[in-house]
Amino acid sequence: MNSFALILQKLVDGVPGARGAVFSAGDGEPVAAVGSFDGDDIRMLGAHCAVLLAGTRDACSRLEIGESHTMTLVNERATVLVLSVQEGYFLTFAVRGGLWPLAAHAAKSAVQALRSEIG
């Protein structure tokens, strides 16, 4: 397990109801992924969410309304948080139930750890 995957595993293990996390490049290519989803499913979720946040950031920049750093997708059985790690890299984190405020706090800590690891 690489250092990025270890950061993701700590995130998933530390939040009750966490389903998975993926660290992706801006083009959606996964750098590391962990969780209870099938490996390809969490990678696909991360790819789609990274592209969605990147597109949203571009649109907000053109509209001059500020940068988008985080996106929250509330679904029937889970909430998906998408956070910008740094230019060209994103963290996608899925958690069940209403625990997304705790998940958001933990994800922000994971973003800091990923930034430190990138250097």
Backbone as a chain_set.jsonl record, in Angstrom:
{"seq": "MNSFALILQKLVDGVPGARGAVFSAGDGEPVAAVGSFDGDDIRMLGAHCAVLLAGTRDACSRLEIGESHTMTLVNERATVLVLSVQEGYFLTFAVRGGLWPLAAHAAKSAVQALRSEIG", "coords": {"N": [[0.858, -1.174, 0.0], [0.665, 2.164, -0.95], [1.858, 5.443, 0.191], [-0.164, 7.354, -0.19], [-2.461, 5.768, -0.282], [-2.411, 4.805, 2.324], [-3.038, 7.126, 3.765], [-5.644, 7.518, 2.855], [-6.822, 5.158, 3.814], [-6.659, 5.547, 6.581], [-8.419, 7.703, 6.785], [-10.892, 6.517, 5.946], [-11.133, 4.468, 7.857], [-11.443, 6.015, 10.126], [-13.935, 7.24, 10.157], [-17.19, 6.602, 11.005], [-19.384, 4.657, 9.05], [-18.156, 5.229, 6.671], [-17.631, 4.643, 3.235], [-15.766, 4.626, 1.166], [-12.78, 6.007, -0.361], [-11.094, 8.011, -2.748], [-8.183, 9.191, -4.3], [-7.551, 11.329, -6.815], [-6.198, 12.324, -10.001], [-6.625, 15.345, -11.925], [-7.671, 14.642, -14.404], [-9.171, 12.519, -13.782], [-7.859, 10.142, -13.418], [-7.082, 7.592, -11.172], [-5.022, 7.874, -8.279], [-4.773, 6.636, -5.849], [-6.896, 4.381, -4.062], [-9.351, 3.298, -1.694], [-11.631, 1.223, 0.177], [-15.041, -0.041, 0.737], [-16.451, -0.406, -1.564], [-16.532, -2.062, -4.77], [-13.339, -2.209, -6.274], [-13.091, -0.998, -8.865], [-15.442, 0.467, -8.982], [-15.24, 2.525, -6.995], [-13.105, 3.877, -8.036], [-14.164, 4.78, -10.464], [-16.197, 6.465, -9.502], [-14.597, 8.415, -8.266], [-13.24, 9.383, -10.546], [-15.316, 10.516, -12.124], [-16.298, 12.44, -10.319], [-14.031, 14.069, -9.885], [-13.672, 15.207, -12.407], [-16.091, 16.569, -12.579], [-15.882, 18.462, -10.432], [-13.622, 19.87, -11.324], [-14.627, 21.003, -13.697], [-16.648, 22.605, -12.607], [-15.101, 24.36, -11.109], [-13.763, 25.704, -13.179], [-15.944, 26.964, -14.467], [-16.878, 28.657, -12.399], [-14.672, 30.303, -12.108], [-14.627, 31.62, -14.606], [-17.004, 33.019, -14.333], [-16.279, 34.709, -12.392], [-16.792, 34.341, -9.628], [-15.378, 33.272, -7.613], [-13.242, 30.63, -6.321], [-14.004, 27.145, -6.429], [-13.758, 24.823, -3.885], [-14.727, 22.621, -2.583], [-17.192, 20.112, -3.031], [-20.386, 18.85, -2.365], [-22.305, 16.007, -2.646], [-25.401, 14.899, -2.103], [-26.914, 11.916, -1.686], [-29.361, 9.265, -1.911], [-28.587, 7.105, -0.179], [-26.057, 7.705, 0.644], [-23.517, 10.206, 1.181], [-21.435, 12.092, -0.863], [-18.354, 13.55, -0.804], [-16.33, 15.899, -2.411], [-13.192, 17.125, -2.726], [-10.826, 19.644, -3.433], [-7.429, 19.01, -3.644], [-4.939, 19.992, -4.448], [-3.84, 22.003, -7.215], [-4.986, 20.204, -9.89], [-5.434, 17.784, -8.533], [-7.636, 15.681, -6.656], [-9.78, 14.724, -3.911], [-12.11, 12.26, -3.308], [-14.734, 11.239, -1.286], [-16.842, 8.939, 0.156], [-19.62, 8.508, 2.281], [-21.92, 6.857, 4.405], [-25.269, 7.646, 5.454], [-26.129, 10.286, 7.805], [-23.681, 11.36, 8.542], [-22.048, 13.202, 7.34], [-21.046, 15.787, 8.197], [-19.033, 15.148, 10.105], [-17.5, 13.573, 8.414], [-16.689, 15.511, 6.554], [-14.997, 17.115, 8.09], [-12.979, 15.254, 8.748], [-12.117, 14.646, 6.161], [-10.979, 17.064, 5.353], [-8.713, 17.087, 6.957], [-7.417, 14.89, 5.856], [-6.9, 15.903, 3.311], [-4.943, 17.811, 3.926], [-2.899, 16.089, 4.777], [-2.445, 14.676, 2.39], [-1.523, 16.763, 0.767], [0.862, 17.37, 2.085], [2.238, 14.991, 1.638], [2.508, 15.031, -1.114], [4.21, 17.132, -1.389]], "CA": [[0.0, 0.0, 0.0], [1.501, 3.36, -1.013], [1.601, 6.424, 1.244], [-1.466, 7.977, -0.432], [-3.471, 4.792, 0.129], [-2.41, 4.77, 3.795], [-3.792, 8.308, 4.21], [-7.056, 7.233, 2.568], [-7.278, 4.104, 4.729], [-6.855, 6.197, 7.887], [-9.652, 8.479, 6.653], [-12.041, 5.596, 5.908], [-11.22, 3.787, 9.152], [-11.743, 6.958, 11.189], [-15.278, 7.825, 10.064], [-18.238, 5.574, 10.964], [-20.215, 4.704, 7.851], [-17.379, 5.526, 5.47], [-17.702, 3.593, 2.222], [-14.552, 4.582, 0.365], [-12.143, 7.261, -0.722], [-10.168, 7.915, -3.879], [-7.353, 10.357, -4.593], [-7.501, 11.313, -8.276], [-5.673, 13.446, -10.777], [-7.689, 16.151, -12.512], [-8.278, 13.957, -15.544], [-9.932, 11.398, -13.252], [-7.005, 8.969, -13.217], [-6.876, 7.378, -9.734], [-3.675, 7.727, -7.735], [-4.955, 5.62, -4.801], [-8.303, 4.196, -3.691], [-9.634, 2.296, -0.668], [-13.013, 1.227, 0.631], [-15.865, -1.239, 0.655], [-16.967, -0.567, -2.92], [-15.652, -2.761, -5.689], [-12.234, -1.318, -6.609], [-13.353, -0.203, -10.057], [-16.552, 1.39, -8.714], [-14.767, 3.7, -6.281], [-12.255, 4.611, -8.98], [-15.061, 5.462, -11.415], [-16.817, 7.566, -8.771], [-13.573, 9.446, -8.141], [-12.972, 9.97, -11.858], [-16.436, 11.381, -12.496], [-16.375, 13.576, -9.395], [-12.892, 14.956, -10.135], [-13.978, 15.959, -13.631], [-17.199, 17.467, -12.246], [-15.378, 19.589, -9.644], [-12.741, 20.659, -12.188], [-15.501, 21.791, -14.566], [-17.303, 23.61, -11.773], [-14.078, 25.373, -10.793], [-13.553, 26.507, -14.389], [-17.123, 27.805, -14.668], [-16.888, 29.694, -11.364], [-13.6, 31.237, -12.43], [-15.101, 32.447, -15.725], [-18.062, 33.89, -13.819], [-15.631, 35.553, -11.39], [-17.495, 34.214, -8.346], [-14.474, 32.64, -6.658], [-12.854, 29.246, -6.558], [-14.706, 26.04, -5.764], [-12.798, 23.935, -3.227], [-15.416, 21.434, -2.089], [-18.525, 19.862, -3.546], [-21.078, 17.819, -1.606], [-23.396, 15.381, -3.372], [-26.223, 14.157, -1.153], [-27.645, 10.864, -2.375], [-30.34, 8.553, -1.091], [-27.987, 6.27, 0.858], [-24.694, 8.133, 0.991], [-23.088, 11.54, 0.787], [-20.121, 12.071, -1.495], [-17.631, 14.811, -0.686], [-15.244, 16.033, -3.378], [-12.368, 18.241, -2.264], [-9.606, 19.951, -4.169], [-6.234, 18.811, -2.826], [-4.12, 21.063, -5.005], [-4.125, 22.09, -8.646], [-4.894, 18.951, -10.626], [-5.652, 16.6, -7.7], [-8.901, 15.735, -5.93], [-10.156, 13.649, -2.996], [-13.529, 11.922, -3.285], [-14.969, 10.459, -0.069], [-18.252, 8.552, 0.282], [-19.993, 8.092, 3.636], [-23.35, 6.564, 4.572], [-26.063, 8.301, 6.492], [-26.029, 11.704, 8.081], [-22.411, 11.664, 9.197], [-21.173, 13.97, 6.465], [-20.255, 16.844, 8.85], [-17.829, 14.496, 10.629], [-16.725, 13.172, 7.241], [-16.092, 16.711, 5.968], [-13.877, 17.494, 8.966], [-11.923, 14.255, 8.564], [-11.61, 14.77, 4.787], [-10.093, 18.228, 5.309], [-7.436, 16.635, 7.537], [-6.784, 14.019, 4.859], [-6.385, 16.787, 2.255], [-3.671, 18.363, 4.416], [-1.911, 15.003, 4.75], [-2.111, 14.415, 0.98], [-0.684, 17.894, 0.314], [2.207, 17.179, 2.678], [2.871, 13.85, 0.978], [2.865, 15.455, -2.478], [5.393, 17.976, -1.211]], "C": [[0.905, 1.239, 0.0], [1.075, 4.382, 0.045], [0.259, 7.128, 1.063], [-2.596, 7.048, 0.013], [-3.541, 4.684, 1.654], [-3.185, 5.955, 4.378], [-5.281, 8.07, 4.001], [-7.613, 6.183, 3.522], [-7.533, 4.668, 6.114], [-8.146, 7.009, 7.878], [-10.875, 7.568, 6.733], [-12.226, 4.899, 7.255], [-11.694, 4.718, 10.27], [-13.137, 7.552, 11.181], [-16.319, 6.7, 9.998], [-19.109, 5.747, 9.708], [-19.473, 5.034, 6.572], [-17.426, 4.349, 4.51], [-16.441, 3.494, 1.389], [-14.037, 5.966, 0.06], [-11.204, 7.005, -1.893], [-9.479, 9.256, -4.067], [-7.089, 10.307, -6.086], [-6.777, 12.521, -8.831], [-6.852, 14.147, -11.447], [-8.368, 15.532, -13.709], [-9.078, 12.733, -15.113], [-9.117, 10.146, -13.003], [-6.748, 8.773, -11.724], [-5.4, 7.231, -9.381], [-3.699, 6.633, -6.669], [-6.439, 5.561, -4.461], [-8.417, 3.106, -2.644], [-11.129, 2.319, -0.375], [-13.752, -0.056, 0.37], [-16.574, -1.4, -0.684], [-16.034, -1.492, -3.679], [-14.585, -1.759, -6.133], [-12.488, -0.443, -7.817], [-14.461, 0.812, -9.811], [-16.079, 2.654, -8.01], [-13.865, 4.526, -7.189], [-13.103, 5.382, -9.993], [-15.753, 6.642, -10.746], [-15.829, 8.72, -8.647], [-13.293, 10.15, -9.458], [-14.076, 10.945, -12.256], [-16.509, 12.623, -11.608], [-15.231, 14.558, -9.605], [-13.149, 15.819, -11.36], [-15.093, 16.969, -13.366], [-16.714, 18.68, -11.445], [-14.458, 20.464, -10.487], [-13.566, 21.543, -13.122], [-16.21, 22.902, -13.818], [-16.327, 24.728, -11.423], [-13.84, 26.286, -11.992], [-14.718, 27.464, -14.617], [-17.166, 28.944, -13.652], [-15.805, 30.736, -11.615], [-14.027, 32.177, -13.559], [-16.172, 33.429, -15.277], [-17.549, 34.871, -12.759], [-16.376, 35.55, -10.052], [-16.644, 33.502, -7.296], [-14.232, 31.177, -6.985], [-13.736, 28.269, -5.801], [-13.661, 25.101, -5.191], [-13.42, 22.602, -2.836], [-16.789, 21.336, -2.731], [-19.123, 18.715, -2.73], [-22.256, 17.317, -2.419], [-24.173, 14.509, -2.397], [-27.096, 13.195, -1.95], [-28.579, 10.163, -1.399], [-29.701, 7.797, 0.078], [-26.57, 6.671, 1.255], [-24.481, 9.579, 0.555], [-21.679, 11.407, 0.237], [-19.526, 13.473, -1.398], [-16.497, 14.798, -1.7], [-14.47, 17.288, -2.992], [-11.154, 18.406, -3.174], [-8.429, 19.777, -3.218], [-5.203, 19.881, -3.181], [-4.385, 21.043, -6.503], [-3.909, 20.73, -9.319], [-5.11, 17.691, -9.821], [-6.877, 16.778, -6.813], [-9.05, 14.528, -5.02], [-11.662, 13.476, -3.072], [-13.736, 10.945, -2.133], [-16.462, 10.2, 0.075], [-18.526, 8.021, 1.681], [-21.5, 7.888, 3.7], [-23.979, 7.467, 5.612], [-25.752, 9.774, 6.658], [-24.725, 12.124, 8.729], [-21.503, 12.551, 8.358], [-20.485, 15.148, 7.144], [-18.956, 16.295, 9.459], [-16.913, 14.103, 9.476], [-16.016, 14.365, 6.618], [-14.874, 17.158, 6.783], [-12.695, 16.539, 8.755], [-11.295, 14.366, 7.172], [-10.666, 15.968, 4.669], [-8.725, 17.887, 5.907], [-6.683, 15.746, 6.559], [-6.205, 14.841, 3.708], [-5.048, 17.376, 2.683], [-2.574, 17.303, 4.373], [-1.494, 14.68, 3.319], [-1.217, 15.526, 0.434], [0.737, 17.742, 0.841], [2.957, 16.063, 1.967], [3.309, 14.199, -0.445], [4.121, 16.313, -2.442], [5.249, 19.289, -1.769]], "O": [[1.8, 1.358, 0.837], [0.056, 4.206, 0.712], [-0.395, 7.468, 2.05], [-3.572, 7.494, 0.616], [-4.622, 4.491, 2.211], [-3.902, 5.805, 5.367], [-6.09, 8.385, 4.874], [-8.748, 6.302, 3.986], [-8.519, 4.308, 6.757], [-8.887, 7.003, 8.86], [-11.792, 7.83, 7.511], [-13.351, 4.758, 7.735], [-12.28, 4.26, 11.251], [-13.497, 8.291, 12.097], [-16.329, 5.928, 9.039], [-19.509, 6.86, 9.366], [-20.078, 5.113, 5.503], [-17.28, 3.197, 4.919], [-16.074, 2.405, 0.947], [-14.746, 6.963, 0.2], [-10.605, 5.936, -2.013], [-10.108, 10.312, -4.002], [-6.476, 9.36, -6.58], [-6.746, 13.591, -8.222], [-7.95, 13.594, -11.522], [-9.519, 15.853, -14.006], [-9.601, 11.997, -15.949], [-9.628, 9.18, -12.435], [-6.246, 9.684, -11.066], [-4.636, 6.563, -10.078], [-2.785, 5.812, -6.583], [-7.15, 6.561, -4.558], [-7.688, 2.115, -2.683], [-11.809, 3.309, -0.644], [-13.196, -1.027, -0.141], [-17.229, -2.416, -0.919], [-14.884, -1.686, -3.285], [-14.891, -0.586, -6.346], [-12.139, 0.737, -7.807], [-14.427, 1.907, -10.372], [-16.481, 3.753, -8.393], [-13.868, 5.755, -7.111], [-12.78, 6.52, -10.334], [-15.885, 7.706, -11.351], [-16.182, 9.872, -8.896], [-13.127, 11.369, -9.491], [-13.799, 12.069, -12.676], [-16.753, 13.727, -12.096], [-15.439, 15.768, -9.512], [-12.875, 17.019, -11.352], [-15.049, 18.092, -13.867], [-17.096, 19.81, -11.751], [-14.511, 21.689, -10.374], [-13.234, 22.712, -13.316], [-16.358, 24.011, -14.332], [-16.688, 25.905, -11.441], [-13.728, 27.502, -11.837], [-14.51, 28.638, -14.924], [-17.463, 30.082, -14.016], [-16.009, 31.923, -11.358], [-13.814, 33.387, -13.478], [-16.241, 34.548, -15.785], [-18.281, 35.744, -12.293], [-16.569, 36.593, -9.427], [-17.133, 33.17, -6.216], [-14.921, 30.576, -7.809], [-14.159, 28.535, -4.676], [-12.778, 24.632, -5.91], [-12.735, 21.581, -2.764], [-17.462, 22.344, -2.949], [-18.444, 17.73, -2.441], [-23.108, 18.101, -2.837], [-23.661, 13.496, -1.92], [-27.909, 13.608, -2.778], [-28.573, 10.45, -0.202], [-30.212, 7.841, 1.198], [-25.959, 6.035, 2.113], [-25.176, 10.094, -0.322], [-20.84, 10.703, 0.798], [-20.122, 14.449, -1.853], [-15.785, 13.802, -1.832], [-15.033, 18.382, -2.938], [-10.547, 17.431, -3.618], [-8.426, 20.329, -2.118], [-4.674, 20.573, -2.311], [-5.08, 20.158, -7.0], [-2.806, 20.185, -9.316], [-4.981, 16.599, -10.375], [-7.133, 17.862, -6.289], [-8.526, 13.451, -5.304], [-12.408, 14.442, -2.916], [-13.018, 9.953, -2.008], [-17.257, 11.139, 0.11], [-17.776, 7.198, 2.206], [-22.264, 8.658, 3.118], [-23.318, 7.975, 6.517], [-25.191, 10.418, 5.771], [-24.677, 13.153, 9.402], [-20.307, 12.645, 8.635], [-19.393, 15.509, 6.704], [-17.901, 16.917, 9.336], [-15.697, 14.278, 9.552], [-14.865, 14.249, 6.197], [-13.846, 17.533, 6.219], [-11.554, 16.975, 8.604], [-10.084, 14.2, 7.02], [-9.662, 15.895, 3.961], [-7.697, 18.351, 5.413], [-5.461, 15.835, 6.443], [-5.139, 14.513, 3.187], [-4.115, 17.433, 1.882], [-1.446, 17.592, 3.975], [-0.316, 14.436, 3.061], [-0.257, 15.251, -0.286], [1.702, 17.965, 0.111], [4.158, 16.168, 1.721], [4.342, 13.728, -0.922], [4.974, 16.24, -3.327], [6.173, 20.099, -1.687]]}, "num_chains": 1, "name": "protein.A"}
